[in-house]
Amino acid sequence: MVEDWRAGGFGLYLHWPFCAAKCPYCDFNSHVSRVIDQARWRAAYLSEIDRLGRMTGDRVLNSVFLGGGTPSLMDPDLVAAILARIRRTWPLANDLEVTLEANPSSVEAERFRGYAEAGVNRVSLGVQALNDRDLTRLGRLHSAAEARRAFDIARAHFDRVSFDLIYARQFQTLADWRAELAEALAMAVDHLSLYQLTIEPGTAFGDRFAAGKLAGLPEEDLAADMYEATQELCDAAGLPAYEVSNHARPGAESRHNLVYWRYGDYAGIGPGAHGRLTLGARRIATEAASAPGQWLDGVERGATPERTTVIRDAEQAAEHLMMGLRVTDGIDLERHARLAGQSLDPEAIAALVHSGLLHVKQGRLCTTAQGQMLLNRIIPELLGA
């Protein structure tokens, strides 16, 4: 158990909780604040890097992800200070990946130049749609023209640029999505994240949906057709899926997200940030206080701003399956048996293979293309739930 995390690597996630506006579909820990004291946040982030560095020792850091919220609202000097402290805290992999999420409305050439000089080497843009009508419906602050301009600015400063799109949107047809995805693939550098719109409780969309006021959502069959069209077009363009919603040219996969999906260790810093850390002989889960003010005050008082829980074998088994079966290369069956304390039921595997949802190759259990769409069915059957 002590060295198991090495199979997935070690990453650091840092959460910036602020946005210029709250999107109606978003259930992330993001907040709108008129005044942000970036000097206070800088001191808190550096303090937490120091604390986590003491906990995790001299393990090699493979990736850093600045997520949110909207991290492109951070001052470049703040990002530079964070990355400088990280470099002094952990040994770094030779191919360290440092990703920053950005919204097109906050992209400026000077700001991006500053991020690149600070050490960011990958940007993920929240484009979400390539037409103004749907951007308005999604509550986005940018236009399609601004999104294309932001993409061009990012390309000028970073070799690795990804962007997100949401499909199965209100009133979207299959032909609409195929045309929009074709345009996105013509723009794409090496990576796309393509998410089906989900209506989450507690969001503005969730409230509207519950009240019967969210018109034009696609039927389940149409959403499935859009998913299949996504696989078809991305495969033809040389960006096959390597995870349920993520597509990349071979070798351009998000290394940070692979730490999650391969069940490595990752430290989480910032309001609401989660972590998984192997300390001693056990893997623990960490979860920070989600309210920005509460988190910041706690760090400044010297209090640990997170709660920790030991992850038991059964929970590890479930997490390993849920994360690992999302990626096309699946899970190592022997590793899973060590994590769970027992092997998966061979009869359950055989039944799912017979159904065309799983396949086994060289000791790895993987989902088929059909199985990728039915993980909520597959995992309980494998766990005997």
C-alpha positions in Angstrom: 0.0 0.0 0.0 2.8 2.4 0.9 4.1 2.6 -2.6 0.8 2.0 -4.5 0.4 5.7 -5.4 3.4 5.4 -7.7 1.2 3.5 -10.2 -0.7 6.8 -10.8 1.9 9.4 -9.9 1.7 12.5 -7.7 -0.1 15.8 -8.5 -1.1 19.0 -6.9 -4.5 20.7 -7.4 -4.9 24.3 -6.3 -8.4 25.8 -6.3 -9.1 29.5 -7.0 -12.7 29.9 -6.0 -13.6 33.2 -7.7 -15.5 33.8 -10.9 -16.8 37.0 -12.6 -20.3 35.4 -12.7 -21.9 32.1 -11.7 -22.9 30.0 -14.7 -26.4 28.4 -14.3 -25.2 24.8 -14.9 -22.2 25.0 -12.7 -22.1 23.1 -9.4 -18.4 23.7 -8.8 -17.2 25.6 -5.7 -17.1 29.0 -7.3 -18.1 32.4 -5.9 -18.5 36.0 -7.2 -16.7 38.6 -5.1 -16.3 42.3 -5.9 -13.1 42.7 -3.9 -10.4 40.0 -3.7 -7.2 40.6 -1.6 -4.8 38.6 -3.7 -1.9 39.3 -1.2 -3.9 37.5 1.6 -4.6 34.6 -0.8 -0.9 34.4 -1.8 0.2 34.1 1.8 -2.4 31.4 2.5 -1.5 29.3 -0.6 2.2 29.5 0.2 1.5 28.4 3.7 -0.5 25.4 2.6 2.2 24.4 0.0 4.7 24.4 2.9 2.4 22.3 5.1 1.7 19.7 2.5 5.3 19.6 1.5 6.2 18.6 5.1 3.5 15.9 4.9 4.5 14.3 1.6 8.2 14.3 1.9 10.5 14.1 -1.1 8.1 12.4 -3.6 8.5 13.6 -7.2 5.7 16.0 -8.4 4.3 15.1 -11.8 1.7 17.8 -12.4 0.1 21.0 -11.1 -3.4 22.1 -11.9 -4.7 25.6 -11.2 -8.5 25.1 -11.3 -11.6 26.9 -10.2 -13.5 29.1 -10.4 -11.6 31.1 -12.9 -7.8 31.0 -12.3 -7.2 33.4 -15.2 -8.5 36.1 -12.8 -5.3 35.5 -10.7 -2.6 38.1 -11.0 0.4 36.6 -12.9 2.6 37.6 -10.0 0.5 35.4 -7.7 0.8 32.4 -10.0 4.6 33.1 -10.2 4.9 33.1 -6.4 2.9 29.8 -6.1 4.9 28.0 -8.8 8.2 29.3 -7.3 7.3 27.9 -3.9 6.2 24.6 -5.5 9.6 24.3 -7.2 11.3 24.8 -3.8 9.1 22.3 -2.1 9.1 19.1 -4.2 11.5 17.4 -6.7 9.9 17.9 -10.1 9.4 15.5 -12.9 11.4 16.4 -16.0 8.1 16.6 -17.9 6.2 18.5 -15.2 2.8 19.6 -16.5 1.4 22.9 -15.2 -2.1 23.6 -16.3 -4.2 26.8 -15.8 -7.9 27.0 -16.5 -9.1 30.1 -18.2 -12.4 31.7 -19.3 -12.2 33.5 -22.7 -13.6 36.7 -21.1 -10.6 37.0 -18.9 -7.9 36.2 -21.4 -5.4 39.0 -22.1 -2.2 38.7 -24.0 -0.1 40.4 -21.2 -1.6 38.2 -18.5 -1.0 35.0 -20.5 2.6 36.1 -21.2 3.0 36.4 -17.4 1.6 33.0 -16.8 4.0 31.4 -19.3 6.9 33.2 -17.8 5.8 31.9 -14.3 6.0 28.3 -15.6 2.5 27.5 -16.8 2.9 25.2 -19.8 -0.6 24.1 -20.6 -3.9 26.1 -20.7 -7.5 24.8 -20.6 -10.1 27.2 -22.0 -13.7 27.1 -21.0 -15.2 27.8 -24.4 -18.4 25.7 -23.9 -20.1 26.7 -27.2 -19.1 28.3 -30.5 -22.3 30.3 -31.2 -23.6 33.4 -29.3 -27.1 32.1 -28.9 -26.1 29.1 -26.9 -23.4 31.0 -25.0 -26.1 33.3 -23.7 -28.3 30.3 -22.7 -25.4 28.9 -20.8 -24.9 32.2 -19.0 -21.4 32.7 -20.4 -19.9 36.2 -20.4 -17.9 35.8 -23.6 -19.0 35.7 -27.3 -18.0 33.1 -29.8 -15.6 35.7 -31.4 -14.0 36.3 -28.0 -13.5 32.6 -27.5 -11.7 32.3 -30.9 -9.6 35.3 -30.0 -8.7 33.8 -26.6 -7.8 30.6 -28.3 -5.4 32.4 -30.7 -3.8 34.3 -27.7 -3.3 31.0 -25.8 -1.7 29.4 -28.9 0.7 32.3 -29.1 2.0 31.6 -25.6 1.6 27.9 -25.0 2.4 24.7 -26.9 -0.4 22.8 -25.2 -3.9 24.2 -25.3 -7.1 22.4 -24.6 -10.7 23.7 -24.6 -14.0 22.5 -23.3 -17.3 22.3 -25.1 -20.7 21.3 -23.8 -23.2 19.4 -26.0 -26.8 18.1 -25.6 -27.7 21.7 -25.0 -31.1 23.2 -25.2 -32.6 23.0 -28.7 -29.4 21.6 -30.1 -29.8 19.2 -33.0 -27.5 16.4 -34.0 -26.6 18.3 -37.2 -25.8 21.4 -35.1 -23.5 19.4 -32.9 -21.7 17.7 -35.7 -21.1 21.1 -37.4 -19.8 22.7 -34.2 -17.6 19.8 -33.3 -16.1 19.8 -36.9 -15.2 23.5 -36.3 -13.7 22.7 -32.9 -11.6 19.9 -34.4 -10.3 22.2 -37.1 -9.2 24.6 -34.3 -7.9 22.0 -31.8 -4.2 21.7 -31.0 -4.0 18.3 -29.3 -6.8 18.0 -26.7 -10.5 18.6 -26.3 -12.8 18.0 -23.3 -16.4 17.4 -24.5 -19.1 17.1 -21.9 -22.7 16.3 -22.1 -24.8 18.9 -20.3 -26.0 17.5 -17.0 -28.6 19.2 -14.8 -27.2 19.3 -11.3 -29.4 19.9 -8.2 -28.7 23.2 -6.5 -27.8 25.0 -9.7 -29.9 27.6 -11.4 -30.5 25.1 -14.2 -31.5 22.5 -11.6 -34.1 24.8 -10.1 -35.5 25.7 -13.5 -35.7 22.0 -14.5 -37.5 21.1 -11.3 -40.0 23.9 -12.0 -40.5 22.6 -15.6 -39.0 25.8 -17.1 -35.9 24.4 -18.8 -37.2 23.8 -22.3 -35.5 22.1 -25.3 -33.3 19.5 -23.5 -32.7 16.6 -25.8 -34.3 13.2 -25.3 -32.0 10.4 -24.1 -31.7 8.8 -27.6 -30.6 12.1 -29.1 -28.0 12.6 -26.4 -26.7 9.1 -27.1 -26.5 9.9 -30.8 -24.5 13.0 -30.0 -22.1 11.0 -27.9 -21.6 8.5 -30.7 -21.1 11.3 -33.2 -18.5 12.7 -30.9 -16.5 9.5 -30.9 -16.8 9.1 -34.7 -15.6 12.6 -35.5 -12.8 12.7 -33.0 -11.5 9.3 -34.0 -11.4 10.5 -37.6 -9.6 13.6 -36.7 -6.9 11.7 -34.7 -8.1 12.8 -31.3 -9.6 9.5 -29.9 -11.2 9.3 -26.5 -8.8 8.3 -23.8 -11.5 9.0 -21.1 -15.3 9.3 -21.2 -15.3 13.0 -22.0 -11.7 13.7 -23.0 -10.0 13.3 -26.4 -6.4 13.8 -27.3 -3.7 13.1 -29.8 -1.6 10.1 -28.5 0.8 11.5 -26.0 -1.1 14.7 -25.4 -3.4 13.4 -22.6 -3.9 15.5 -19.5 -1.2 14.1 -17.2 -2.8 15.7 -14.2 -6.2 14.1 -14.8 -4.5 10.8 -15.4 -3.2 11.0 -11.9 -6.8 11.0 -10.7 -8.0 8.3 -13.1 -5.0 6.0 -12.5 -5.6 6.4 -8.7 -2.4 8.2 -7.9 -1.9 10.6 -5.0 -2.8 14.3 -5.2 -2.7 17.1 -2.7 -5.6 19.6 -2.8 -5.1 23.3 -1.8 -7.8 25.9 -1.6 -11.5 26.1 -0.6 -13.4 22.9 -1.3 -10.3 21.1 -2.7 -10.1 17.4 -2.3 -7.0 15.2 -2.0 -5.9 11.6 -1.8 -2.6 11.0 0.0 -0.8 7.9 1.0 0.7 8.6 4.5 2.3 5.8 6.3 0.5 2.6 5.4 -2.9 4.1 4.6 -4.4 6.3 1.9 -6.4 9.2 3.3 -9.0 11.5 1.8 -8.8 15.2 2.5 -11.5 17.8 1.9 -11.0 21.5 2.6 -13.7 23.8 3.9 -15.6 25.1 0.9 -16.4 28.7 2.0 -13.6 30.9 0.8 -13.7 33.1 3.9 -13.7 30.2 6.3 -10.8 28.5 4.5 -8.7 31.7 4.4 -9.4 32.5 8.0 -8.5 29.0 9.1 -5.2 29.0 7.3 -4.3 32.4 8.7 -5.0 31.2 12.2 -2.7 28.2 11.7 -5.6 25.7 11.8 -5.7 22.8 9.4 -8.4 23.9 6.9 -9.5 20.4 5.9 -10.9 17.2 7.4 -9.2 13.8 6.8 -10.7 10.4 6.5 -8.9 7.0 6.2 -10.1 5.2 3.0 -10.9 1.6 3.8 -10.3 -1.3 1.4 -13.9 -1.4 0.2 -13.9 2.3 -0.5 -10.6 2.1 -2.3 -12.0 -0.7 -4.5 -14.9 1.4 -5.5 -12.8 4.5 -6.1 -10.3 2.6 -8.2 -13.0 1.1 -10.3 -14.9 4.4 -10.7 -11.8 6.3 -11.8 -9.9 3.6 -13.6 -12.7 2.3 -15.9 -13.3 5.8 -17.2 -10.0 5.6 -19.1 -9.6 3.4 -22.2 -6.7 1.5 -20.8 -8.7 0.5 -17.8 -7.3 -1.0 -14.5 -4.7 -3.6 -13.6 -6.6 -6.5 -12.1 -3.7 -7.5 -9.8 -3.4 -3.9 -8.4 -7.1 -3.8 -7.8 -7.0 -7.0 -5.8 -4.2 -5.6 -3.6 -6.2 -2.4 -3.0 -9.4 -4.2 -2.3 -8.0 -7.1 -0.3 -9.7 -9.5 -2.7 -10.1 -10.1 -6.5 -13.1 -9.1 -8.5 -15.7 -11.8 -9.1 -14.6 -13.6 -12.3 -18.3 -14.6 -13.0 -19.3 -10.9 -12.8 -16.5 -10.0 -15.2 -17.4 -12.9 -17.6 -21.1 -11.8 -17.7 -20.1 -8.2 -18.5 -17.6 -9.3 -21.2 -20.4 -11.5 -22.7 -22.7 -8.4 -22.7 -20.1 -6.5 -24.7 -19.4 -4.0 -22.0 -15.9 -5.1 -20.8 -12.9 -6.8 -22.2 -9.8 -8.2 -20.6 -6.4 -7.8 -22.2 -3.0 -8.6 -20.7 -4.2 -8.5 -17.2 -6.2 -5.2 -17.6 -9.9 -4.8 -17.3 -11.2 -2.2 -19.8 -14.6 -0.9 -20.9 -15.7 -1.2 -24.5 -17.1 1.8 -26.3 -20.6 0.7 -25.3 -19.4 0.1 -21.7 -18.1 3.7 -21.4 -21.7 4.8 -21.7 -22.9 2.4 -19.0 -20.4 2.8 -16.1 -23.2 3.3 -13.6 -24.4 -0.2 -14.4 -21.0 -1.9 -14.7 -19.5 -0.8 -11.4 -22.2 -2.0 -9.0 -22.3 -5.3 -10.8 -18.5 -5.7 -10.4 -18.7 -4.7 -6.7 -21.6 -7.0 -6.1 -23.8 -4.1 -4.9 
